Structure formats: C-alpha cells, structure tokens
Amino acid sequence: MPPELMLAHLVAFRTVAGRPNGALIDFVRDYLIENGVPFSVIAGPEGDRFNLFASIGPVGVPGYILSGHVDVVPAGEPDWRADPFTLREEAGRLIGRGACDMKGFVAAVLSAVPDLARRELAAPIHIALSYDEEAGCLGVPHLIKRLPTLCAAPLGCIVGEPTGLVPVLRHKGKATIRVSAEGISGHSSRPDLGCNAIHRLIPVLTAARAQSAALESGAQDPHFAPPWSTLQVGTVSGGQAVNILPAAAQAMIEARAIAGVDPQGLLAPVIAAAGEGVTVELQSAYPALSLDEASPLAALAAEISGQTPLAAVSFGTEAGLFQAAGVPSVVCGPGDIARAHKPEEYLTVEELHAARAMALRLGDRLAAA
C-alpha cells in the first residue's frame, strides 16, 4: 500500500488520546494478516485501548523495534480549513490531525511491511504501536512489560517522533501531578463560616515556585536548554465570583528532569506542602532518555537516516521508557515537532517517503548482517 494511502487510512481513525482505538488496531491487524506478519495485541486496563507488537524475521534473535503511538491530540481548533480527520494534499503537504505527530512515521513503516516481509532478515524488525502517549505515555508500559514474552531482548528501539529524521540521543523526563483542594462555600463577608479552597492551594503553589527557583542552581546537563531540570505550575482553577468563598480549586504542576534525575522526586517538596483538605494525584510520568554518542544504536540510526545525531531535544517521548526497560533507544522520525498540536498539521510527501526509505534501509542492514 502506498504510504500516502496508508496515512489517509490512519488519519481517518479519530484516535484522540483517552478514547477507544480498537478500530485502528483492527485495521492494522488485518493488514498484517494479509502480509503474513505475526503480531500480538496487548490490551490496556481501560479495556477499550490497545497496543500492538508485530515481528518481521526471527523473533528468537535480537533485533530492532520501530515504535510509534497511534493516538492524537484533539482537533477542535477553529483554524482547520477542512475536516482534520480526512487527509488532504496541498502543494506537497499531507494535512490532517496526527499526520506529523506521529501517524506519518507509523504509515511509513507499515507501508514498508510487504517489502520487508519478502526479505530474509538475519535479525528481526519489530513494530510497536502504542496508545495514549499524548496523555502521558500511558499505554506503552503495558507493551514493554510483555516484551520478554514477545521476542529476544532487542538491540535497540527507534521511536519515530518528528525530528526531521535526525537521530536524537537525549530528552528530559517528565512527571505531572493534579493538586485538588476542598473548601466550604459561603459569603465572602463571613469567611469564618466557610473555608477558601484557593487559599488551601497557596502553600503548594509557593513550594512549587521555590522549587522552580532552586532547580536553576541544581544539577545541570549542558546538552539541554535550559541545562537544568524545571518545574512549573501549568494551570490553576477555582471559584465562581469574588464574593463567594470557593469550595474547590485545582492546579496542574509538571516537572521536567535532566537524565539521571527522577522527575517524580522533583515534585516531593511540592507534595509535602499539601495540607489539610488538599489531595495530590500523579497524572503521568516517564524517565529521561540518554544515549551515548558512541552507542552502536547511534551509529546505526545515523547510517539509516543519513543524518548526524543531535545531542538533545526539549520534548519528551516513550524512548525513555524503553531505555529504562533495558532497550537502548533513540528518537528519529519524519516531520517537525513545531507543526504538531496545531491546526493544519502536516507532513510533506517527501518526508513520508524518506521515512519509508529509512525503514527499508534498516531491512537492508539486517539482511546483510
């Protein structure tokens, strides 16, 4: 199947993070069956979302994973000029929600399946598709847990997030918490008869600001910009009117950690500041990625992409989770992250075909191994 047609099929599935993705997984499953490629579908605990893991070549031999998520962010922006879930081409641009982040990479790899399946590979190429990456990498841990039962320990994993097909060796880790405060509503003229939920949040917000400032003089890694770990309050909500004591308030706080630093640990002083009537829930967490320039995987990624590896990027991916599970990982996929999560998101035809060619070069490399 041409990669443009494959991408059109994938974009048409409205796999917004947090919603069912079974129809897309069924489509991929049927496609793999047609091409004689064995696979496993790994259900998440939600019951309506699934990962998929397929293997081309001898699964008892260490090989490489090509990994991508099939969920997308919502497409409710008013600036879309057509249905965001119907792929359209304009002047060499393939426009649609998820075209760049990151169904384009998935389409490129899947379109290469028939060619790869016809080759005699000395080592396997695995395809890993995950769900709810956009909600905090929630789906792929269930797939990673099953890896020992699916294949020999992989030599490496290429996560195809949009990097312009430049291999990226590092990214920060991330953890996000929701802090909720409960109060007692009432008239603002009698605060003694109620309890202000927003006021209950203030110690947490103060601790977050202090931790953010402290991190600037903490551990640093010059590969990143900024070179230190960061922490910020992203949202604060609560209250109805200025003369009503707010009965509820909420804040979302995130930490981004350089390699070697636990992002959840960065939030410890913030969590400790939560007093009476305040609850804290961990929303998502994933570790940083750090791959040495001298790694064989870095050399392989440079070879098949034709690009010199980049030291680091600021956004996060599922690669850190694969690395934490013992699978060396790199980020390398088509497109530009600056186009993601925006109306008129696109991948160029040239970028799509270049990603397909990269997957085929990996096949050439493993056939010659």
N, C-alpha and C positions, 0 to 999 in steps of 0.2 A: 504494500500500500504506500503510495507517495506520502512523504512526511506532511505536506500541506493538508491532505485529506485526513490523515490521522489526527493532526492538530484540530481540524474542524470538528471531528467526532468528539474529541476530549473536551474542547471548549463548550460544546453543546450540553454537556452534563453540568448541572448547576451545583457543583460540589463545594458550596460555601462551607467554611470551617464550622464545625458544630452540627452539621446536618448530615443525613444519610448519604453514603457514596456507593451503595451496592450496585446501582445500575451501571456506573462506570467500571467497577471491578468486574461485573459480569461481561461487559463488552470486551475488556482486556482478556479475561479468561477464555472466551470463545475464540478470540484471535490467536491466542497461544495454542489452543487445541488444534486449530486449523493448520498451524505450523509445526505441530508435533513437539512442542516445548513443554516439559513438565513444570508444574508450579504448585504452590500451596497458598491458600487463602487463610489469613490469620485474623480472626475476629477480635475486635476490641471489646472491653467490658460494657460499652454502651449498647452493644447488640445490633446497631444499625450502621456501623462503620467498620471498614476492613482494610488491612494491609494485604499486599500480595508479594510473593517471592518466587521468582522463576529462575531456572538454570539452563544454560546452553553449554553443553560439554560435560566432562566427567566430574560429578559432584564430589567424588572422593579425593580429588586433587585440589590443593589450594589455588584459588583464583581471585577474581576481582569483582566487586559489586559496583553497579551503576545505580545510583539511588536518587529518587525524586519523590516529592509529595504531590498528591493529586487534588488537594483542597486549595481553595482560593479565598481571598477576602471578598466581602460583599461588594456589589456593583451598583449602589444606589445613588451615585453622584449624578447630578443633572447634566453634566457636560458630555456624557456619552452621546454621540451623533447617530447611533443606531443600537439595536439590541446587543448588549455586551456579551451575550451568550450565543451569538451567531457570528462565527468568524467571517471577516470580510477582508479583502485585499485592496489596498490603495497604494499605488506608486511603490510597490515592492514591500509594503508593510502589511503584516498579518495582524489584524486588530481584533482584540477580544479579551475578556477577563481571563487572566491566567496564561495568556499567550507567552508572556515573558517569564512570569513567576508562577509556576515553573512547568506548565504543561508543554511548553516548547521543547524542553530537554526530554521529557517523557515521550513526546511524539517522535522526536528524532531517534531515540533508542528503539522504540517499538517498531518504527518503520524499517529499521536495520535488521530486525529479527529474522526474516526469511533468508537474507544473505548470510547472517551469522550461523543460522541453523544448518546451512548446507556445508559449512566448513568442518574440517576435522581439527577441533581445538585440542591442544595438549593440556590446556588448563581452562577452567570454565569462566564464562561471563555470567554473573548473576544480575538479575534486575529486581530491585527492591522498590516497591511503591507504598507510600505511607499516607496516613490521613491526619488531619488536624495539626499540621505543622504550624499553621498560622495562628493557632490558639495556644502555642507554647510547646510545640514538639510533643504532643500528647499521644500520637499513635505509634510512632516508630519504636519506642521502648518495648512494646509487646512483640514486635517483629524481631528485634535484636535478642530478646530473651530466648527466642526459638532458634536462633542461628546454629547452635551446636547440633541440633537435630536435622538441619536442612542441608548442611554442606560441611566440607572440611574447613578448618579455620582459614578465613580469607586472607590474602596477602595485602589487600587494601580496598578502600572504598572511595569512589569519586561521586561526590554529591553535586548534582548539576544545577545549583542555584546560578542566577545570571551574574557572570563575571567577565563577559566578553571573551569567553573561552580562555581566559588567563588563569592558570592554576593558582589558587590562594592557599597559603600554608597556615594561616592563623586567623582566628577571630575570638572575640570575647565571649565569655559565658554570661548567662542572664538568669535572674530569678525575680518573680513578681509576686507581690502579696496584695490582698484586699484587706483593708482595715475598716471595720464597721463599729460604729458607736451607737448605743441606745440611750435615749433620754426620756423625759416625760414632758409632753406638750403642755402649754399653758400660755397665759397672757404675759407679755414681756414686762408689764408693770409689777408682777409678782413672781420674780424668779425664784423666790424662796419656796414657792409651792410646786415648782417643777424641776426639771433638770435639762440643761442645754447640751445636746449631743455633740454639737460642733465644739464646744469648749472641752469636752472629753477627748476630742481628737488632738487638741493643741500640743500636749506633751509628745505625742507620736510625731507630729509634724516638726516640732522643734528638734527632736532627736534625729529626724531624717536630715534636716538642714545641717546640723552639727556633724553628722557622719559624712555627708557630702563634702563638707569643707575639709574634714580630717583626711579623707582619702587622697586629696591632692598632694599631700606630703607623705603619703604612704608608699607601698611597693610600686615600682614602675617597670614598664616594658617599652623600650623605645620603638618597637615595631608598630605600636598603636598610636592613634591620635584621638583623644589625648592619651598620653602614655600611662595614665593611672586608671584604676577602677573608678567607676562612677555610681552615684545613687541619686535618684530624683523622685519627687512627688509628681506623678503624671496627671492625676485628676483628683478633685475634691468636690463633693456634692452634699447637699443637705439644706433643710429649711424651706419654709413656704413664704414667709413675709418677715419684715424686720421687727414687727411687733408680736411675733409668735415664737415661743420657745421651740426650737427644732427637736423633734422626737427621734430623729435618725440622721446620721451623717456617715459618709464613706469616703475613703481615699484609696487610690491605687498607687503603689510605690514599687519602683523597679531598681535593681542593682545590676550593673554590668561589670564583670570581673576579668582582669587580665589572666593569662594562663598561670596556673599554679595557685590561684585564689578561688576559694569556694564562694560562688555568688550568694548562696543562702546565708553563709556566715557573715557576709557584709551587712545583712539585714538584722543581725542579732541585737544591736543596741536599739534599733527602732522597735522591734518586737518587745524588748524588755521595758520599753516606756509605756506600753499599753496597760492602762489601769482598769479600775472597776467599770464595768459596762462596755468594755472595748474587746472585740474579738479579732483575731488575725487568721486569715486563710491563705495558704500558699496556692497560687493560681498556676504557676508553671515554673520550670527550672531546667536548664541544660548547661553542661560544662563548656568551658572554652576549648578551642582547638589549637594545637601547637604541633606542627610537623617540621622537623629539621630539614634545612636545605639539602643536606647530604643524604636524605632518605631515598631509598630506591623508588618509592612511590612518587616522590617529587620529580625524579628523573624520568619516570615513565609518563607522568602527566605532561611534562614539558615536551617529550617526544611525540606523543599522540596529538597534542593540541597545537604544536608548533610555536608555543609561546613560552617566554621566560617566566618562571613563577614569581608571584607577588608576595611580599612578606606578610601582609595582613589587610583585613577589611574591618569596618566598624560594625556591620550587621552580623547576626548570628544565624546558625544553621544546625541541621541534625548531625553534622560531621563530628561535633564534639562528643555526641552520644556514642557513635560508632567507635571513636578513638578510646573512650572510657571503657568500652567493652573489649578492648584489645585489638581492634581493627584499625591499622594506620589509615588516615583519611585526609582527603584534600577536597577543596571546593573548586569546581570548574564546569561552567555551563554557558550557554549562549545568552546574549542579550545584556542589558544594562539595568542594574538594580534601581537606577533613578526613574525608570519607566514603570516600576511595579507600584501597585496600590494606588494607581491614578486612573482617571478616565482616559479612554483611547489608548490603553496599554497595548503595546505591540512588540512583535519580534519580526525582524526582516526575513525575507525568503532566504537571503544569503546566509544569515546567521543560523537558520534552521538546518540548511543543508550542510553547513560547516560542522554542526554538532553531530549530524548523522555520519559524516565522514570521520569524525573523531572516534565514534563507536566502532566503525569498520576498521580503522587503523589499530584499535585495541585487538580486534579479532585477528588481524594480520600478525600482530606481535605475538599473540598467544598461539596461533597456528604454527609459527616458526620457532616456538620455544623448545 
